[in-house]
Amino acid sequence: MGIQGFMSFVCSHSHFFLELKLKNTKLIIDGNNLYHTLYFDSGLDLVHGGDYDRFTDVLTKFFESLSVCNIQAYVVFDGGCDISDKKLETQKQRFKDKIKMAQNLSEGRGGSVLPSLSRKVCIQVLRDLQVPFVQCFSEADREIVALANLWNCPVLSFDSDFCIFDLKAGFCILNSFQWKNIVSVKETRECYIPARCFSAQKLCHVYNNINIVLLPLFAVLTGNDYISLSAMETFFTKVHLPGGNASHSGRRHVRIHGLLNWLSKFRDVEEAMENVLNYLRVRDRDTIRQLLYSAMEEYSLQETVNLEQYFLRGLYSSPTAVKLNLPDWVQKALARGELSPLLSDALVLRRVFLHAQVEDIKKPSAHFITKPVRKLIYALLLNESHGLQHEAQRSKELHVEEFDRLEANLRRSTVEISNAYGDISEDLSLSKLPQVLPLETRLNLLLRGLDLRAEDLQFVLPSYKLIVGIVSYWIRRAEPKVKLYHLKALIMGIVCGEAFNIDNKPVCASSDEHEESITLVCEQIRRLRIEGAQHRRLNLEDAHILCQWQCCLLMFMHFNQLLSTPLAEPDITRLYSGSFVYHMTQKLKISSSSEDLFKSCPSMEKLYQDRIHDVMSTIPKDHFKSRIKSSSAKSKKKVKAGSKLENQPECDLGNRFATLLMED
């Protein structure tokens, strides 16, 4: 994301910045950059699947700080990948890097891989706080710039690409945006947030009043996401760049400094371009010229979507989406964040990148568990334009490329869609989904994906139906197999989220005793979290099983959204704390007494037992019991072979689940 080495260069030069006291203004926020930066900078869990409840607190406090200073936030998210494929090699390399970092984290080394539900959590928080946001059809940089200049307000991000645009009100760098240090002015009783605001005009002034239109050429020569720096190495080995000074740290900074000085000699892009090409072989010049101009188009504000119309009237129309003839409801749902960019990538590009996770790198990817439902999703998406084609043509053409991992390497595989059409009828096109298809039809499709019947969930509360269905799917499909303690730990985590939701609400005078018992439970949970933060070596099998749970949750939420939510979407802002669930898994292996967490609060205990019952009613009665028998049979064989079983912990023989806790 951005220009290689440029942000660190910019941040080391204070004279490119204005010091701002931000208040009483609109602020356009780069949504993708925001949730990445806030998650990584807040010391949240990266190893055990993410602490989404704590992330929710961070996001809430961030937007509360803006509100205190009368700053009206407008958040703009990237959508799907660039349809031109100019960035594909960059995407592949970044995905390889994430796989490697995930492996490092699983082995106790450093790395930064964003937990897979972080974006979804951010969008749900924005909805809860009623912060306006939009999800663009593809990359959002140009739309952000156009809106900020229209409203004459600053942009907040940490993406160096925004240093290239001529932003009228400047570019606030996220790492120096002091939202935690609000300053209150006694005289006016107003508050402001101290911020550093980068100005492209100031940078141009420092570099001999370089023409600002040359900055896009500078960006692509330096190396951004659309052009590899290696393609320009011939130029840099031959050109004499004015030298940097000793204060510049590193070779890259020296090159940036020299290139800006060198470009300042030219009046416009055409003159500078010809001087660049003069250093290259004659036979390469036309190709390189075309490549550079194509990459520079990413900094052009032509054909940008007018986001003002979306924020004022809810109108969003992407020229690219219109050319692709996408159904109107799909465009609107994408803009509202009701459809994932993964779905638009599958629909438009027939290609998706599956999220890298901290799992057991020696086992098949955790995403393997959701392959059946992904095939259904792809079939439903692609049925729009291919519904009338012959079956033989479908088998040749209908497929989606998936990028995932194979051990620690990037793996590209092809998912054939034709054999998924047994579940998708000929007349079920994408354009008919929300308006034409009755709720019952859409619900049946979702249940088919979950491999459940409507009766399986008939006694489950509406707000829990989807979660219970997903947990059931996970138990029946996961490999390695889900143990009872995994299920209990997961349900305990869900109930803990409910407890914190209730505890954070205003106290009701008529239920002081009830509130007090919930507060007591929440205090116990906090202590367990502190205890869990001292994790030692990661149990890779448990981590892998819980990663599969997140894959199921994310993909079935996508499927549910695509079907216009036949089941209520769960609130995942408090649903899952990866480090807590992992810690409880380890405790429940040793002793079932950890289940007593809710005993002091009857309402929470009932909620816990009800959810356990809901899930158990959707799986075969002997699902866990059969594996206990299998384990016992193995033990008997060992005894027959002459091995000694010593110091076995005692267990309640009347409890059919008790021996499950002894498996490890």
Residue pairs with C-beta under 8 A, 6 or more apart in sequence:
1 33
1 159
1 161
1 225
2 159
2 160
2 161
2 224
2 225
3 160
3 161
3 163
3 164
3 219
3 222
3 223
3 224
4 222
4 223
4 224
4 229
4 252
5 222
5 250
5 252
5 253
5 256
6 160
6 163
6 219
6 222
6 256
7 158
7 159
7 160
7 163
7 173
8 249
8 253
9 248
9 252
9 253
9 256
9 257
10 16
10 160
10 163
10 173
10 198
10 203
11 173
11 175
11 176
12 248
12 249
12 253
13 206
15 202
15 206
16 198
16 199
16 202
16 203
16 206
17 173
17 196
17 197
17 198
17 199
17 202
18 170
18 196
18 197
18 199
18 202
19 194
19 195
19 196
19 197
20 154
20 170
20 172
20 194
20 195
20 196
20 197
21 183
21 192
21 193
21 194
21 195
22 69
22 71
22 154
22 172
22 177
22 192
22 193
22 194
22 195
23 69
23 70
23 71
23 190
23 191
23 192
23 193
24 69
24 70
24 71
24 190
25 70
25 71
25 72
25 153
25 154
26 71
26 72
26 74
26 151
26 153
27 66
27 71
27 72
27 73
27 74
27 153
27 154
27 155
27 156
27 172
28 74
28 76
28 144
28 147
28 148
28 151
28 153
28 154
28 155
28 156
29 73
29 74
29 75
29 76
29 155
29 156
29 157
30 76
30 140
30 141
30 144
30 155
30 156
30 157
30 158
30 159
30 162
31 75
31 76
31 77
31 78
31 122
31 133
31 135
31 140
32 77
32 78
32 119
32 140
33 157
33 158
33 159
33 174
34 62
34 75
34 122
34 156
34 157
34 174
35 59
35 114
35 118
35 119
35 121
35 122
36 114
36 118
37 158
37 174
37 175
38 55
38 58
38 59
38 62
39 55
39 58
39 114
39 115
39 118
40 112
40 114
41 175
42 54
42 55
42 58
44 50
44 51
44 54
44 55
44 58
45 51
45 54
45 115
45 577
45 578
45 579
46 105
46 111
46 112
46 113
46 115
46 358
47 105
47 106
47 358
47 535
47 538
47 543
47 579
48 358
48 535
48 538
48 543
48 546
48 578
48 579
48 581
48 582
49 115
49 357
49 358
49 543
49 546
49 547
49 550
49 576
49 578
49 579
49 581
49 582
50 115
50 116
50 117
50 118
50 550
50 576
50 578
51 577
51 578
51 579
51 580
52 115
52 117
52 118
52 121
52 572
52 573
52 574
52 575
52 576
52 577
52 578
53 497
53 500
53 573
53 574
53 576
53 577
54 577
55 118
55 121
55 122
56 121
56 125
56 573
56 574
59 121
59 122
59 125
59 126
60 125
60 129
61 180
62 179
63 73
63 125
63 126
63 129
63 131
65 179
65 180
65 182
65 193
66 72
66 73
66 179
66 193
68 182
68 191
69 182
69 190
69 191
69 192
69 193
70 190
70 191
71 193
73 131
73 132
74 132
74 133
74 134
74 147
74 307
74 311
75 126
75 131
75 132
75 133
75 134
76 133
76 134
76 136
76 140
76 143
76 144
76 147
76 307
77 119
77 123
77 133
77 134
77 135
77 136
77 140
77 337
78 135
78 136
78 138
78 139
78 140
78 341
79 135
79 136
79 137
79 138
79 139
79 140
79 334
79 341
79 344
80 137
80 138
80 341
80 342
80 344
80 345
80 348
80 349
81 87
81 88
81 91
81 138
81 341
81 345
81 349
81 351
81 353
82 138
82 139
83 138
83 320
83 324
83 348
83 349
86 226
86 294
86 295
87 225
87 226
89 228
90 225
90 226
91 353
92 403
92 410
95 353
95 356
95 403
95 410
96 409
96 410
98 113
98 356
99 356
99 405
99 408
99 409
99 410
100 111
100 408
101 111
101 112
101 113
101 356
102 111
102 113
102 356
102 357
102 358
102 359
102 361
103 361
103 408
104 110
104 111
105 111
105 113
105 358
106 358
106 359
106 360
106 361
106 538
106 540
106 543
108 537
108 538
113 356
113 357
113 358
115 357
115 550
115 578
116 355
116 357
116 550
116 551
116 554
117 550
117 553
117 554
117 572
117 576
120 554
120 557
120 572
121 572
121 573
123 133
123 135
123 337
124 571
124 572
124 573
125 573
126 133
128 573
132 311
133 337
134 307
134 310
134 311
134 316
134 335
134 336
134 337
135 334
135 335
135 336
135 337
135 341
136 143
136 305
136 318
136 335
137 305
137 318
137 320
137 321
137 331
137 334
137 335
137 344
138 318
138 320
139 298
141 159
141 161
141 162
141 165
141 298
142 298
142 299
142 300
142 301
142 304
143 304
143 305
143 307
144 155
144 157
144 162
145 155
145 162
145 165
145 167
145 301
145 304
146 301
146 304
146 306
146 307
147 307
147 308
148 154
148 155
148 167
148 168
148 169
149 166
149 167
149 168
149 169
150 308
151 308
152 168
152 169
153 169
154 167
154 169
154 170
154 171
154 172
154 195
154 197
155 162
155 167
155 170
155 171
155 172
156 172
156 174
156 177
157 171
157 172
157 173
157 174
158 173
158 174
158 175
161 219
161 224
161 298
161 299
162 171
162 198
163 171
163 198
163 200
163 203
163 215
164 200
164 215
164 216
164 218
164 219
164 299
165 171
165 200
165 299
166 200
166 201
166 212
167 199
167 200
169 197
170 197
170 198
170 199
171 197
171 198
171 199
171 200
172 195
172 196
172 197
172 198
173 195
173 196
173 197
173 198
176 195
176 196
177 193
177 195
177 196
178 193
178 194
178 195
179 193
181 193
181 194
182 191
182 192
182 193
183 191
183 192
183 193
183 194
184 190
184 191
185 191
185 192
200 212
200 215
201 212
203 260
204 210
204 211
204 212
204 215
207 260
207 261
207 263
207 264
208 261
208 264
209 264
210 260
210 263
210 264
211 266
211 267
211 268
213 268
213 269
214 263
214 264
214 266
214 268
214 269
214 272
215 299
216 269
216 296
216 298
216 299
216 300
217 263
217 269
217 272
217 273
217 276
217 292
217 296
218 259
218 260
218 263
219 296
219 299
220 226
220 227
220 292
220 295
220 296
221 232
221 235
221 259
221 276
221 292
222 229
222 255
222 256
222 259
223 229
223 232
224 295
224 298
226 294
226 295
226 298
227 291
227 292
227 295
231 288
231 291
234 279
234 280
234 281
235 276
235 279
235 280
236 255
238 279
239 262
239 279
241 255
241 258
241 259
241 261
241 262
242 257
242 258
242 261
242 262
243 254
243 258
244 253
244 254
244 255
244 257
244 258
245 257
248 254
248 257
263 272
266 272
266 275
269 296
273 289
273 292
273 293
276 292
277 285
277 288
277 289
280 288
303 319
305 316
305 317
305 318
305 319
307 316
309 315
309 316
310 316
310 335
314 332
316 331
316 332
316 335
317 331
318 331
321 330
321 331
321 334
324 348
326 347
326 348
327 384
327 430
327 431
329 431
329 433
329 434
329 435
330 339
330 344
330 347
330 430
333 339
333 561
334 341
334 344
338 561
339 558
339 561
339 562
340 558
340 561
342 352
342 558
343 377
343 381
343 558
343 561
343 562
345 351
345 352
345 353
346 352
346 377
346 378
346 381
346 382
346 400
347 381
347 382
347 430
350 382
350 399
350 400
350 401
351 400
351 401
351 402
351 403
352 400
352 401
352 402
352 403
353 402
353 403
354 365
354 367
354 402
354 403
354 404
355 367
355 554
356 405
357 366
357 547
357 550
357 551
358 538
358 543
358 547
359 365
359 366
359 540
359 543
359 544
359 547
360 540
360 541
360 543
360 544
361 405
361 407
361 408
362 407
362 540
363 480
363 544
364 479
365 404
365 405
365 406
365 411
366 544
366 547
366 548
366 550
366 551
367 404
367 551
368 479
369 474
369 477
369 478
369 479
369 548
369 551
369 552
370 551
370 552
370 555
370 556
371 415
372 449
373 449
373 555
373 556
373 559
374 400
374 402
374 415
374 555
375 415
375 417
375 419
375 420
376 420
376 423
376 424
376 445
376 448
376 449
376 559
377 555
377 558
377 559
377 562
378 400
378 415
378 417
378 420
379 398
379 417
379 420
379 421
379 423
379 424
380 424
380 428
380 430
380 433
380 445
380 562
380 563
381 430
381 562
382 398
382 400
382 417
383 421
383 424
383 428
383 429
383 430
384 429
384 430
384 431
386 393
386 394
386 397
386 398
387 426
387 427
387 428
387 429
388 426
389 397
391 418
394 417
394 418
394 421
395 416
395 418
398 416
398 417
398 418
399 414
399 415
399 416
399 417
400 414
400 415
400 417
401 412
401 413
401 414
401 415
402 412
402 413
402 414
402 415
403 410
403 411
403 412
404 411
404 413
405 411
423 445
423 448
428 437
433 442
433 562
433 563
433 564
434 564
439 566
442 563
442 564
442 566
443 454
443 563
443 566
443 567
444 454
445 563
445 566
446 556
446 559
446 560
446 563
446 566
446 567
447 453
447 454
447 457
447 469
449 556
449 559
450 469
450 470
450 472
450 473
450 556
451 473
451 476
452 469
452 472
452 473
452 618
456 469
456 472
456 617
456 618
457 465
457 468
457 469
457 618
459 614
459 617
460 468
460 614
462 567
462 568
463 568
463 570
464 570
464 611
464 614
465 567
465 568
466 556
466 557
466 560
466 567
466 568
466 569
466 570
467 494
467 553
467 570
467 575
468 611
468 614
468 615
468 618
469 556
469 567
469 618
470 552
470 553
470 556
471 487
471 490
471 491
471 549
471 615
472 615
472 618
472 619
473 552
473 556
474 482
474 548
474 549
474 552
475 482
475 487
475 615
475 619
475 623
476 619
476 623
477 548
477 552
478 545
478 548
478 549
479 548
480 541
480 544
480 545
481 627
482 545
483 624
483 627
483 660
483 663
484 624
484 657
484 660
484 661
485 585
485 588
485 589
485 660
485 661
486 542
486 545
486 546
486 585
487 612
487 615
488 584
488 588
488 595
488 612
489 581
489 582
489 584
489 585
489 588
490 546
490 549
490 576
490 581
491 608
491 611
491 612
491 615
492 581
492 584
492 595
492 597
492 598
492 608
493 575
493 576
493 577
493 580
493 581
493 584
494 575
494 576
494 611
495 598
495 604
495 607
495 608
495 611
496 521
496 525
496 577
496 580
497 574
497 575
497 576
497 577
498 574
498 604
498 607
499 518
499 521
499 522
499 525
499 601
499 604
500 522
500 525
500 574
501 574
502 515
502 518
503 515
503 518
503 519
503 522
507 515
508 515
514 601
514 603
517 600
517 601
517 602
517 603
517 604
518 601
518 603
518 604
520 600
520 601
521 597
521 598
521 600
521 601
521 604
524 597
525 580
525 597
528 580
528 583
528 584
528 597
529 577
529 579
529 580
529 583
531 583
532 579
532 580
532 582
532 583
532 584
533 579
535 579
535 582
535 583
539 585
539 586
542 582
542 585
542 586
543 582
546 578
546 581
546 582
546 585
550 576
553 572
553 576
557 569
557 570
557 572
560 566
560 567
560 569
561 569
584 594
587 594
588 594
588 595
588 661
589 661
589 663
589 664
590 661
591 661
592 658
592 661
595 608
598 604
598 605
598 607
598 608
599 605
624 657
624 660
625 656
625 657
627 660
628 656
628 657
628 659
628 660
631 659
631 663
632 659
635 645
638 645
639 645
648 662
649 662
651 658
651 659
651 661
651 662
652 658
